[in-house]
Amino acid sequence: AARSPEVKAAPPRHDWQFKARFRRRAFGWRSQPAITRVKEAVSEIRKVARKDPVLAAEGAVTFLERVSPALEQVDSSSGAIGTAVNHAIDALVGVIAAAPTDVATRDAWLERLFEALQADQIPYIESLGDRWGELCASETLASSWADRLVSITAMALSPDRSLRGYFPGTLACLSALFRARRYTEIAGLVPTDTIWHYRVWVVRALAAAGRGDEAIRYAESCRDKWTNDLAVDAACEEVLLAQGRTDEA
């Protein structure tokens, strides 16, 4: 007898508790209840990750889509809620990056995260851009995202100040280029008169290309009254440690 065609099981579903709590403007002005809910959401996702890392990654993406709109009315003046969200991002980027999934699923996650990044008004999830290469999880996908973002990033960082402007995908582009080992392009994109948050990617690119001393000289040249000396110190220390120059570090 002919065999019946195999019916594929539907993707696993999960009733995430945090979804009901993270609706747009779900929280009032007090930060402590929101901080508690952020921590609970991360704990819930991490618990699922022990048994089903792909499902947990899906939950992490869903949380990151919802967190900024939910916190719109929270008083962020103390910095406590921002710190809590940054810690959540640190934890959840690892969950998403480690999930053993196919390229199409991962790219769909990235599409959703990029939409959230562009809609981020406060912003709470801006640091996702710094981790974009890690979220891509492969050089191939990172290179694809870099190709998509590089032309707008080039305009946003243009030496011509009449063209220059803010683009929420700039950090994602630089991070993707780094993950794709396209170090020369990073150095060519970032002008010397822009902020440290972008210029640090040149430091990392030079170091990754085996030009550690040049990376340190470049970092030192970034010191000015607008740049945090401790951030430059940390970048130089990272380069030295990667080269095994512990005493100098």
Backbone as CSV, one residue per row, in Angstrom:
resi,resn,N_x,N_y,N_z,CA_x,CA_y,CA_z,C_x,C_y,C_z
1,ALA,0.849,-1.189,0.000,0.000,0.000,0.000,0.882,1.236,0.000
2,ALA,0.411,2.281,-0.677,1.175,3.535,-0.713,1.186,4.180,0.663
3,ARG,2.345,4.765,0.999,2.463,5.425,2.295,1.817,6.792,2.244
4,SER,1.173,7.148,3.314,0.577,8.484,3.412,1.688,9.509,3.527
5,PRO,1.515,10.687,2.930,2.548,11.719,3.076,2.719,12.104,4.536
6,GLU,3.959,12.289,4.897,4.258,12.623,6.286,3.757,14.027,6.612
7,VAL,3.068,14.151,7.715,2.558,15.438,8.174,3.536,16.011,9.194
8,LYS,4.075,17.174,8.860,5.035,17.783,9.774,4.323,18.393,10.981
9,ALA,4.922,18.212,12.120,4.345,18.777,13.334,4.421,20.298,13.286
10,ALA,3.416,20.944,13.841,3.404,22.416,13.901,4.502,22.894,14.832
11,PRO,5.018,24.083,14.585,6.049,24.612,15.489,5.543,24.659,16.924
12,PRO,6.392,24.395,17.888,5.954,24.394,19.283,5.453,25.769,19.705
13,ARG,4.383,25.778,20.463,3.812,27.018,20.966,4.031,27.092,22.474
14,HIS,4.052,28.306,22.963,4.264,28.493,24.398,3.497,29.732,24.840
15,ASP,2.788,29.612,25.915,2.049,30.753,26.460,2.963,31.538,27.393
16,TRP,3.684,32.491,26.794,4.612,33.298,27.581,3.854,34.195,28.562
17,GLN,4.201,34.088,29.829,3.542,34.912,30.837,3.851,36.397,30.653
18,PHE,5.067,36.704,30.188,5.451,38.108,30.090,4.668,38.858,29.012
19,LYS,4.114,38.150,28.022,3.441,38.833,26.917,2.271,39.682,27.412
20,ALA,1.503,39.148,28.346,0.358,39.904,28.868,0.802,41.121,29.667
21,ARG,2.013,41.065,30.214,2.507,42.155,31.054,3.194,43.249,30.243
22,PHE,3.699,42.904,29.064,4.436,43.865,28.255,3.599,44.285,27.038
23,ARG,2.583,45.105,27.345,1.792,45.762,26.313,2.234,47.220,26.239
24,ARG,1.901,47.900,25.159,2.290,49.307,25.023,1.787,50.121,26.208
25,ARG,2.702,50.854,26.822,2.416,51.701,27.987,1.769,50.911,29.126
26,ALA,2.252,49.685,29.314,1.683,48.817,30.346,2.021,49.296,31.750
27,PHE,3.109,50.085,31.874,3.568,50.486,33.197,3.373,51.987,33.402
28,GLY,3.125,52.354,34.645,3.044,53.763,35.003,4.437,54.362,35.121
29,TRP,4.538,55.438,35.899,5.826,56.144,35.960,6.838,55.474,36.867
30,ARG,6.383,54.639,37.834,7.297,54.040,38.801,8.144,52.959,38.124
31,SER,9.462,53.014,38.357,10.367,52.105,37.653,10.477,50.727,38.306
32,GLN,10.294,50.642,39.620,10.557,49.373,40.299,9.649,48.232,39.835
33,PRO,8.326,48.445,39.684,7.500,47.337,39.160,7.953,46.888,37.770
34,ALA,8.362,47.840,36.927,8.818,47.490,35.582,10.119,46.694,35.634
35,ILE,11.028,47.090,36.509,12.287,46.367,36.670,12.027,44.926,37.081
36,THR,11.105,44.752,38.027,10.752,43.411,38.494,10.221,42.557,37.344
37,ARG,9.357,43.145,36.526,8.778,42.401,35.400,9.827,42.062,34.347
38,VAL,10.768,42.953,34.108,11.852,42.672,33.160,12.658,41.470,33.636
39,LYS,13.008,41.471,34.906,13.787,40.356,35.459,13.010,39.048,35.390
40,GLU,11.697,39.112,35.664,10.870,37.906,35.597,10.809,37.360,34.171
41,ALA,10.709,38.252,33.188,10.655,37.818,31.790,11.945,37.105,31.387
42,VAL,13.084,37.664,31.775,14.365,37.039,31.455,14.472,35.665,32.112
43,SER,14.033,35.571,33.356,14.059,34.280,34.057,13.178,33.254,33.361
44,GLU,12.001,33.689,32.913,11.080,32.786,32.215,11.714,32.255,30.926
45,ILE,12.341,33.139,30.167,12.960,32.740,28.893,14.153,31.820,29.141
46,ARG,14.959,32.148,30.135,16.127,31.308,30.446,15.704,29.911,30.882
47,LYS,14.619,29.816,31.615,14.131,28.512,32.071,13.739,27.645,30.876
48,VAL,13.052,28.243,29.906,12.661,27.508,28.706,13.895,27.105,27.899
49,ALA,14.921,27.970,27.898,16.131,27.717,27.105,16.833,26.432,27.515
50,ARG,16.656,26.004,28.749,17.315,24.774,29.210,16.788,23.546,28.463
51,LYS,15.519,23.594,28.032,14.904,22.450,27.358,14.705,22.677,25.862
52,ASP,14.421,23.930,25.482,14.117,24.208,24.080,14.740,25.553,23.696
53,PRO,16.005,25.564,23.273,16.692,26.824,22.986,16.087,27.622,21.837
54,VAL,15.496,26.940,20.853,14.886,27.664,19.734,13.617,28.375,20.188
55,LEU,12.793,27.696,20.954,11.590,28.318,21.507,11.966,29.494,22.412
56,ALA,13.016,29.330,23.185,13.468,30.414,24.060,13.927,31.618,23.249
57,ALA,14.611,31.371,22.144,15.049,32.470,21.281,13.856,33.217,20.705
58,GLU,12.835,32.477,20.302,11.598,33.103,19.820,10.995,33.985,20.916
59,GLY,11.003,33.484,22.157,10.506,34.277,23.277,11.346,35.515,23.509
60,ALA,12.653,35.382,23.364,13.550,36.521,23.555,13.276,37.612,22.524
61,VAL,13.067,37.209,21.266,12.749,38.178,20.215,11.430,38.881,20.541
62,THR,10.451,38.114,20.965,9.148,38.684,21.311,9.277,39.694,22.448
63,PHE,10.046,39.364,23.459,10.253,40.293,24.572,10.916,41.583,24.090
64,LEU,11.963,41.463,23.280,12.693,42.638,22.816,11.835,43.512,21.909
65,GLU,10.864,42.908,21.218,9.917,43.689,20.427,8.984,44.505,21.325
66,ARG,8.665,43.973,22.484,7.636,44.558,23.326,8.162,45.490,24.415
67,VAL,9.438,45.347,24.781,9.892,45.991,26.009,9.873,47.512,25.915
68,SER,10.357,48.072,24.843,10.427,49.535,24.753,9.050,50.194,24.738
69,PRO,8.099,49.727,23.901,6.762,50.320,23.959,6.102,50.196,25.331
70,ALA,6.372,49.073,26.032,5.750,48.867,27.342,6.264,49.853,28.385
71,LEU,7.506,50.331,28.202,8.145,51.180,29.206,8.060,52.671,28.891
72,GLU,7.260,53.049,27.913,7.233,54.430,27.443,6.967,55.455,28.546
73,GLN,6.144,55.100,29.518,5.755,56.071,30.545,6.579,55.965,31.831
74,VAL,7.503,55.030,31.882,8.286,54.817,33.105,9.310,55.936,33.268
75,ASP,9.460,56.423,34.493,10.466,57.437,34.802,11.854,56.790,34.712
76,SER,12.638,57.226,33.745,13.956,56.628,33.529,15.087,57.522,34.023
77,SER,14.755,58.568,34.793,15.762,59.560,35.173,16.858,58.990,36.067
78,SER,16.547,57.974,36.852,17.555,57.397,37.749,18.517,56.469,37.013
79,GLY,18.122,56.029,35.843,18.940,55.087,35.076,18.711,53.639,35.449
80,ALA,17.885,53.383,36.477,17.712,52.009,36.961,17.003,51.130,35.939
81,ILE,15.968,51.656,35.308,15.240,50.829,34.348,16.094,50.594,33.102
82,GLY,16.861,51.594,32.688,17.763,51.407,31.553,18.799,50.335,31.833
83,THR,19.335,50.325,33.051,20.310,49.300,33.436,19.682,47.915,33.407
84,ALA,18.438,47.810,33.902,17.746,46.518,33.917,17.529,46.005,32.490
85,VAL,17.144,46.899,31.589,16.923,46.485,30.201,18.245,46.087,29.544
86,ASN,19.307,46.819,29.818,20.617,46.462,29.258,21.072,45.090,29.734
87,HIS,20.844,44.784,31.005,21.185,43.455,31.517,20.339,42.384,30.826
88,ALA,19.062,42.709,30.576,18.189,41.761,29.873,18.690,41.521,28.456
89,ILE,19.101,42.587,27.786,19.629,42.448,26.422,20.875,41.577,26.422
90,ASP,21.773,41.809,27.373,22.986,40.986,27.466,22.641,39.506,27.572
91,ALA,21.647,39.207,28.410,21.267,37.807,28.609,20.581,37.229,27.374
92,LEU,19.684,37.999,26.770,18.844,37.456,25.699,19.551,37.405,24.351
93,VAL,20.511,38.281,24.121,21.305,38.173,22.898,22.009,36.820,22.869
94,GLY,22.525,36.407,24.014,23.170,35.098,24.095,22.219,33.964,23.791
95,VAL,20.977,34.076,24.263,19.964,33.045,23.995,19.670,32.964,22.506
96,ILE,19.494,34.122,21.870,19.169,34.147,20.442,20.355,33.655,19.613
97,ALA,21.546,34.136,19.937,22.735,33.767,19.164,23.021,32.277,19.238
98,ALA,22.757,31.669,20.382,23.103,30.257,20.591,22.058,29.291,20.051
99,ALA,20.890,29.778,19.675,19.814,28.885,19.249,20.193,28.153,17.961
100,PRO,20.105,26.823,17.940,20.469,26.048,16.751,19.321,26.021,15.746
101,THR,19.269,27.029,14.884,18.152,27.122,13.949,18.652,27.362,12.532
102,ASP,17.748,27.307,11.572,18.113,27.500,10.167,18.245,28.989,9.858
103,VAL,18.854,29.291,8.726,19.129,30.679,8.348,17.841,31.469,8.160
104,ALA,16.839,30.857,7.548,15.586,31.565,7.283,14.919,32.012,8.584
105,THR,14.908,31.133,9.580,14.298,31.486,10.865,15.083,32.595,11.540
106,ARG,16.410,32.469,11.521,17.241,33.501,12.161,17.077,34.853,11.451
107,ASP,17.022,34.822,10.146,16.865,36.074,9.410,15.505,36.702,9.708
108,ALA,14.483,35.882,9.889,13.157,36.402,10.258,13.206,37.047,11.645
109,TRP,13.943,36.435,12.561,14.122,37.065,13.878,14.801,38.421,13.746
110,LEU,15.839,38.484,12.912,16.570,39.728,12.726,15.684,40.799,12.101
111,GLU,14.833,40.416,11.175,13.897,41.376,10.583,13.008,41.988,11.663
112,ARG,12.497,41.160,12.534,11.629,41.651,13.607,12.397,42.557,14.566
113,LEU,13.611,42.158,14.902,14.418,42.969,15.808,14.805,44.300,15.177
114,PHE,15.054,44.290,13.868,15.430,45.536,13.204,14.241,46.497,13.163
115,GLU,13.051,45.965,12.962,11.855,46.807,13.019,11.706,47.425,14.407
116,ALA,11.942,46.616,15.445,11.855,47.129,16.816,12.924,48.187,17.065
117,LEU,14.105,47.975,16.517,15.209,48.921,16.686,14.869,50.263,16.040
118,GLN,14.259,50.219,14.873,13.892,51.456,14.182,12.749,52.187,14.872
119,ALA,11.889,51.437,15.567,10.745,52.045,16.255,11.065,52.452,17.690
120,ASP,12.269,52.186,18.138,12.671,52.413,19.532,12.792,53.915,19.809
121,GLN,11.841,54.479,20.535,11.776,55.929,20.701,12.585,56.450,21.882
122,ILE,12.752,55.697,22.956,13.315,56.258,24.190,14.800,56.608,24.088
123,PRO,15.723,55.779,23.654,15.596,54.380,23.225,16.056,53.431,24.341
124,TYR,15.438,52.260,24.387,15.825,51.254,25.376,16.669,50.130,24.775
125,ILE,16.428,49.789,23.513,17.104,48.620,22.945,18.171,49.014,21.929
126,GLU,18.656,50.249,21.995,19.662,50.730,21.058,20.905,49.848,21.026
127,SER,21.272,49.272,22.183,22.501,48.476,22.254,22.413,47.177,21.455
128,LEU,21.218,46.816,20.968,21.111,45.646,20.088,21.987,45.813,18.854
129,GLY,22.127,47.055,18.393,22.946,47.300,17.215,24.377,46.846,17.402
130,ASP,24.927,47.097,18.576,26.301,46.681,18.883,26.473,45.165,18.826
131,ARG,25.375,44.430,18.979,25.447,42.973,19.061,24.947,42.295,17.789
132,TRP,24.759,43.070,16.728,24.111,42.526,15.526,24.901,41.375,14.912
133,GLY,26.203,41.519,14.851,27.017,40.440,14.304,26.860,39.154,15.084
134,GLU,26.784,39.286,16.397,26.577,38.116,17.253,25.213,37.494,16.989
135,LEU,24.191,38.328,16.808,22.844,37.828,16.534,22.780,37.112,15.190
136,CYS,23.583,37.571,14.229,23.611,36.904,12.915,24.149,35.479,13.015
137,ALA,25.098,35.270,13.922,25.617,33.930,14.242,26.448,33.291,13.132
138,SER,26.571,33.944,11.984,27.433,33.410,10.923,27.970,34.570,10.102
139,GLU,29.130,34.360,9.505,29.716,35.399,8.658,28.842,35.663,7.428
140,THR,28.240,34.613,6.902,27.435,34.762,5.683,26.226,35.657,5.919
141,LEU,25.480,35.380,6.987,24.296,36.188,7.272,24.697,37.603,7.675
142,ALA,25.781,37.722,8.425,26.269,39.047,8.810,26.638,39.861,7.578
143,SER,27.285,39.226,6.607,27.677,39.924,5.385,26.451,40.373,4.596
144,SER,25.414,39.541,4.609,24.175,39.895,3.920,23.537,41.135,4.545
145,TRP,23.500,41.183,5.885,22.947,42.348,6.573,23.829,43.572,6.358
146,ALA,25.132,43.397,6.345,26.035,44.518,6.079,25.769,45.101,4.698
147,ASP,25.591,44.238,3.691,25.286,44.702,2.342,24.001,45.520,2.323
148,ARG,23.047,45.082,3.092,21.741,45.761,3.130,21.836,47.152,3.767
149,LEU,22.693,47.304,4.762,22.723,48.532,5.562,23.836,49.500,5.193
150,VAL,24.810,49.055,4.419,26.040,49.830,4.275,25.842,51.144,3.521
151,SER,24.971,51.187,2.533,24.822,52.429,1.768,24.198,53.531,2.618
152,ILE,23.192,53.192,3.417,22.570,54.195,4.286,23.542,54.593,5.393
153,THR,24.294,53.627,5.905,25.295,53.925,6.928,26.357,54.865,6.387
154,ALA,26.781,54.639,5.150,27.782,55.513,4.536,27.281,56.949,4.454
155,MET,25.996,57.126,4.172,25.437,58.470,4.127,25.335,59.056,5.538
156,ALA,24.907,58.226,6.492,24.768,58.706,7.873,26.096,59.150,8.453
157,LEU,27.194,58.520,8.018,28.529,58.840,8.518,29.352,59.640,7.499
158,SER,28.677,60.222,6.528,29.376,60.910,5.449,30.273,62.044,5.951
159,PRO,31.461,62.204,5.351,32.292,63.367,5.670,31.592,64.687,5.352
160,ASP,30.629,64.635,4.426,29.835,65.814,4.084,28.741,65.980,5.138
161,ARG,28.886,66.985,5.972,27.953,67.160,7.085,26.534,67.489,6.630
162,SER,26.389,67.933,5.404,25.039,68.202,4.903,24.288,66.903,4.601
163,LEU,25.021,65.814,4.449,24.402,64.508,4.200,24.287,63.675,5.470
164,ARG,25.150,63.959,6.427,25.242,63.131,7.634,23.974,63.231,8.489
165,GLY,23.607,62.147,9.136,22.439,62.152,10.013,22.358,60.859,10.799
166,TYR,21.372,60.779,11.676,21.218,59.588,12.513,20.503,58.481,11.742
167,PHE,21.043,57.289,11.830,20.431,56.094,11.252,20.470,54.996,12.301
168,PRO,19.330,54.468,12.736,19.333,53.463,13.806,20.043,52.170,13.441
169,GLY,20.333,51.983,12.145,21.038,50.768,11.737,22.538,50.919,11.619
170,THR,23.089,52.090,11.998,24.532,52.302,11.833,25.354,51.309,12.643
171,LEU,25.043,51.172,13.908,25.794,50.242,14.751,25.601,48.798,14.288
172,ALA,24.389,48.472,13.861,24.139,47.120,13.348,25.001,46.841,12.128
173,CYS,25.145,47.836,11.267,25.983,47.674,10.072,27.441,47.450,10.456
174,LEU,27.960,48.273,11.349,29.364,48.139,11.762,29.606,46.787,12.435
175,SER,28.670,46.377,13.275,28.797,45.088,13.950,28.737,43.933,12.955
176,ALA,27.843,44.044,11.963,27.735,42.991,10.949,28.997,42.927,10.095
177,LEU,29.534,44.079,9.723,30.786,44.103,8.966,31.913,43.438,9.754
178,PHE,31.942,43.695,11.049,32.979,43.101,11.895,32.836,41.584,11.945
179,ARG,31.602,41.113,12.112,31.366,39.657,12.172,31.713,38.986,10.847
180,ALA,31.536,39.750,9.752,31.845,39.223,8.431,33.319,39.390,8.073
181,ARG,34.116,39.903,8.996,35.557,40.125,8.812,35.861,41.140,7.699
182,ARG,34.969,42.073,7.489,35.162,43.106,6.471,35.751,44.348,7.145
183,TYR,36.950,44.170,7.682,37.554,45.186,8.547,37.923,46.467,7.799
184,THR,38.412,46.343,6.586,38.821,47.519,5.820,37.641,48.445,5.558
185,GLU,36.481,47.864,5.330,35.287,48.679,5.078,34.895,49.494,6.301
186,ILE,35.080,48.925,7.488,34.762,49.661,8.717,35.624,50.916,8.808
187,ALA,36.923,50.752,8.598,37.837,51.893,8.671,37.490,52.941,7.622
188,GLY,37.020,52.504,6.460,36.664,53.443,5.415,35.354,54.166,5.655
189,LEU,34.466,53.554,6.423,33.155,54.141,6.680,33.170,55.207,7.769
190,VAL,33.950,54.983,8.816,33.850,55.812,10.020,34.793,57.007,9.923
191,PRO,34.261,58.224,9.899,35.118,59.415,9.828,35.762,59.720,11.176
192,THR,36.793,60.528,11.161,37.521,60.823,12.403,36.815,61.859,13.265
193,ASP,35.786,62.516,12.726,35.113,63.552,13.508,33.734,63.115,14.003
194,THR,33.560,61.803,14.164,32.300,61.312,14.698,32.510,60.812,16.125
195,ILE,31.468,60.264,16.729,31.508,59.900,18.151,32.261,58.595,18.380
196,TRP,32.741,58.442,19.601,33.493,57.249,19.998,32.695,55.976,19.783
197,HIS,31.401,56.002,19.983,30.578,54.804,19.864,30.725,54.166,18.480
198,TYR,30.998,54.973,17.471,31.261,54.449,16.133,32.752,54.181,15.931
199,ARG,33.593,55.061,16.432,35.035,54.941,16.191,35.642,53.723,16.882
200,VAL,35.013,53.258,17.963,35.545,52.083,18.642,35.539,50.857,17.718
201,TRP,34.635,50.855,16.729,34.617,49.730,15.788,35.858,49.728,14.894
202,VAL,36.432,50.904,14.655,37.694,50.967,13.916,38.812,50.362,14.758
203,VAL,38.807,50.666,16.051,39.793,50.079,16.968,39.696,48.558,16.922
204,ARG,38.481,48.048,17.024,38.284,46.599,17.011,38.694,45.987,15.674
205,ALA,38.375,46.686,14.580,38.715,46.170,13.256,40.224,46.109,13.047
206,LEU,40.928,47.161,13.453,42.382,47.171,13.322,43.012,46.048,14.147
207,ALA,42.513,45.876,15.374,43.046,44.824,16.245,42.788,43.443,15.653
208,ALA,41.564,43.233,15.139,41.210,41.927,14.579,42.011,41.627,13.318
209,ALA,42.449,42.678,12.617,43.263,42.502,11.418,44.740,42.313,11.742
210,GLY,45.069,42.226,13.043,46.448,42.010,13.450,47.276,43.274,13.550
211,ARG,46.611,44.413,13.608,47.312,45.692,13.665,47.077,46.330,15.041
212,GLY,47.490,45.607,16.091,47.206,46.011,17.459,47.794,47.358,17.846
213,ASP,49.041,47.597,17.501,49.673,48.869,17.854,48.963,50.030,17.172
214,GLU,48.583,49.835,15.928,47.851,50.873,15.196,46.483,51.111,15.835
215,ALA,45.856,50.028,16.302,44.558,50.150,16.968,44.670,51.003,18.219
216,ILE,45.737,50.788,18.994,45.932,51.571,20.218,46.214,53.031,19.894
217,ARG,47.033,53.281,18.878,47.305,54.669,18.484,46.020,55.365,18.030
218,TYR,45.210,54.641,17.283,43.943,55.220,16.824,43.041,55.536,18.013
219,ALA,42.934,54.593,18.952,42.106,54.824,20.140,42.588,56.045,20.914
220,GLU,43.894,56.173,21.087,44.447,57.323,21.814,44.125,58.638,21.095
221,SER,44.062,58.588,19.769,43.761,59.804,19.013,42.307,60.236,19.163
222,CYS,41.476,59.365,19.695,40.051,59.683,19.873,39.782,60.473,21.151
223,ARG,40.773,60.609,21.994,40.548,61.312,23.269,40.258,62.795,23.009
224,ASP,39.142,63.259,23.551,38.794,64.677,23.503,37.809,64.948,24.635
225,LYS,37.307,66.166,24.709,36.456,66.529,25.841,35.076,65.866,25.787
226,TRP,34.721,65.266,24.629,33.415,64.602,24.517,33.511,63.091,24.697
227,THR,34.724,62.550,24.751,34.912,61.100,24.811,35.330,60.680,26.207
228,ASN,34.680,59.647,26.717,34.971,59.129,28.050,36.340,58.447,28.047
229,ASP,37.269,58.971,28.846,38.617,58.400,28.903,38.597,56.937,29.331
230,LEU,37.688,56.591,30.233,37.629,55.211,30.711,37.242,54.249,29.587
231,ALA,36.379,54.717,28.675,35.990,53.872,27.543,37.181,53.628,26.619
232,VAL,37.982,54.658,26.391,39.179,54.500,25.557,40.179,53.581,26.257
233,ASP,40.350,53.782,27.568,41.248,52.911,28.344,40.843,51.446,28.199
234,ALA,39.545,51.199,28.328,39.045,49.820,28.267,39.302,49.205,26.898
235,ALA,39.115,50.002,25.830,39.348,49.484,24.481,40.816,49.138,24.274
236,CYS,41.708,50.009,24.750,43.147,49.740,24.625,43.545,48.508,25.442
237,GLU,42.978,48.395,26.631,43.276,47.240,27.474,42.829,45.945,26.790
238,GLU,41.665,45.987,26.158,41.143,44.808,25.463,42.083,44.370,24.346
239,VAL,42.618,45.349,23.601,43.546,45.032,22.511,44.808,44.380,23.063
240,LEU,45.354,44.964,24.121,46.591,44.449,24.709,46.406,43.040,25.275
241,LEU,45.294,42.836,25.953,45.021,41.507,26.524,44.873,40.461,25.426
242,ALA,44.238,40.844,24.339,44.060,39.896,23.221,45.407,39.505,22.611
243,GLN,46.401,40.393,22.748,47.726,40.095,22.235,48.634,39.449,23.279
244,GLY,48.093,39.209,24.469,48.873,38.598,25.528,49.829,39.545,26.219
245,ARG,49.623,40.854,26.036,50.520,41.859,26.624,49.947,42.299,27.978
246,THR,49.925,41.380,28.906,49.235,41.579,30.171,49.823,42.725,30.992
247,ASP,51.136,42.796,31.079,51.765,43.849,31.892,51.412,45.236,31.376
248,GLU,51.438,45.409,30.047,51.071,46.701,29.482,49.602,47.015,29.730
249,ALA,48.765,45.989,29.636,47.339,46.177,29.883,47.097,46.651,31.314
